[in-house]
């Protein structure tokens, strides 16, 4: 057996080992994620979902407020989520993703997030990215 064959065999063994250890229920694997943004403004604003996993829908409940509904709910609301916002095409406008202590809900079925400007005003964004772990 030559070196290339040994390396191929080793890679196949490693892949098999990792496949049995890192499964979909591993806590380090994202349980849901989505990349979305708002197109238009005011009453004409619509949410555009670019890509996602385990996300049924993203709803803009008002300017800068979004509800992300999971396709398969989490076991409970004890999950971790992280989001960030950016404003493509406008390098001078900072955007921040977050949730206020009592205004946004977090349930097994959905999570609500907000986008704000640097001064804390709710604002739509062209790109918001959210990842959920459990």
C-alpha positions as CSV (number, residue, x, y, z in Angstrom):
1,X,0.0,0.0,0.0
2,X,1.5,3.4,-1.0
3,X,1.3,6.6,1.1
4,X,-1.7,8.0,-0.8
5,X,-3.7,4.9,0.0
6,X,-2.7,5.0,3.7
7,X,-3.8,8.7,3.9
8,X,-7.1,7.9,2.2
9,X,-7.7,5.0,4.6
10,X,-6.9,7.2,7.6
11,X,-9.2,10.0,6.3
12,X,-12.1,7.5,5.9
13,X,-11.6,6.2,9.4
14,X,-11.5,9.7,10.9
15,X,-14.7,10.6,9.0
16,X,-16.5,7.5,10.3
17,X,-15.4,8.3,13.9
18,X,-16.5,11.9,13.7
19,X,-19.8,10.9,12.1
20,X,-20.6,8.7,15.1
21,X,-19.5,11.4,17.7
22,X,-20.9,14.6,16.3
23,X,-24.6,14.2,15.6
24,X,-27.5,16.6,15.1
25,X,-28.2,16.6,18.8
26,X,-24.6,17.5,19.8
27,X,-24.7,20.8,21.8
28,X,-22.1,22.4,19.5
29,X,-24.2,22.1,16.4
30,X,-26.6,24.9,15.5
31,X,-30.2,23.9,15.9
32,X,-31.4,26.8,13.7
33,X,-30.0,29.7,11.8
34,X,-31.2,32.3,9.3
35,X,-29.9,35.2,7.2
36,X,-32.5,37.7,6.3
37,X,-33.0,41.4,5.7
38,X,-35.6,44.0,5.0
39,X,-36.4,45.3,1.5
40,X,-38.3,48.6,1.1
41,X,-39.5,50.8,3.9
42,X,-42.6,51.8,5.8
43,X,-45.8,49.9,4.8
44,X,-43.9,48.5,1.8
45,X,-41.2,46.8,3.8
46,X,-40.9,43.1,3.4
47,X,-38.6,40.5,4.9
48,X,-36.4,38.6,2.5
49,X,-34.9,35.4,3.8
50,X,-31.7,34.6,2.0
51,X,-30.9,31.2,3.6
52,X,-31.7,29.3,6.7
53,X,-32.0,26.0,8.6
54,X,-34.9,24.9,10.8
55,X,-36.6,28.3,10.4
56,X,-40.3,28.3,9.4
57,X,-40.6,32.0,9.0
58,X,-39.3,35.5,9.8
59,X,-42.0,38.1,10.5
60,X,-41.3,41.9,10.8
61,X,-43.7,42.8,13.6
62,X,-42.8,46.5,13.3
63,X,-39.8,48.6,12.4
64,X,-36.7,46.9,13.6
65,X,-38.6,44.1,15.4
66,X,-38.6,40.5,14.1
67,X,-40.0,37.2,15.1
68,X,-38.1,34.1,14.0
69,X,-40.4,31.0,14.1
70,X,-38.7,27.6,14.2
71,X,-39.8,24.8,11.9
72,X,-39.1,22.2,14.6
73,X,-39.5,23.8,18.0
74,X,-36.8,23.7,20.6
75,X,-37.3,21.4,23.6
76,X,-37.8,24.5,25.8
77,X,-36.8,28.1,26.0
78,X,-33.4,27.4,27.5
79,X,-31.5,27.8,24.3
80,X,-28.7,30.2,23.4
81,X,-29.0,32.5,20.5
82,X,-26.7,35.0,18.9
83,X,-27.5,37.6,16.2
84,X,-25.7,40.4,14.5
85,X,-26.9,43.0,12.1
86,X,-25.1,44.9,9.3
87,X,-26.3,47.6,7.0
88,X,-24.9,46.6,3.5
89,X,-24.1,49.6,1.3
90,X,-24.0,52.1,4.2
91,X,-20.6,51.9,5.9
92,X,-21.3,54.8,8.2
93,X,-24.5,53.5,9.8
94,X,-23.9,51.0,12.7
95,X,-26.6,48.4,13.4
96,X,-26.9,46.2,16.5
97,X,-29.0,43.1,17.1
98,X,-30.4,42.2,20.5
99,X,-33.4,41.8,22.7
100,X,-34.7,44.0,25.4
101,X,-35.3,42.5,28.9
102,X,-39.1,42.3,28.8
103,X,-40.2,43.5,25.4
104,X,-39.1,40.6,23.2
105,X,-40.4,37.0,23.8
106,X,-38.3,33.8,23.7
107,X,-40.3,30.5,23.6
108,X,-39.6,27.0,22.4
109,X,-41.5,28.0,19.2
110,X,-39.9,31.3,18.3
111,X,-37.5,34.1,19.4
112,X,-38.0,37.8,18.9
113,X,-35.0,40.0,18.1
114,X,-34.6,43.7,17.4
115,X,-32.3,45.8,15.3
116,X,-31.2,49.2,16.6
117,X,-29.0,52.1,15.5
118,X,-26.1,53.2,17.7
119,X,-28.4,55.5,19.7
120,X,-30.8,52.7,20.5
121,X,-33.6,53.6,18.0
122,X,-35.4,50.6,16.4
123,X,-34.3,50.3,12.7
124,X,-34.7,47.9,9.9
125,X,-31.6,46.4,8.4
126,X,-30.5,44.9,5.1
127,X,-28.9,41.9,6.8
128,X,-29.6,40.2,10.1
129,X,-28.0,36.8,11.0
130,X,-29.3,34.7,13.8
131,X,-27.9,31.3,15.1
132,X,-29.5,29.1,17.8
133,X,-27.8,26.4,19.9
134,X,-29.4,24.0,22.4
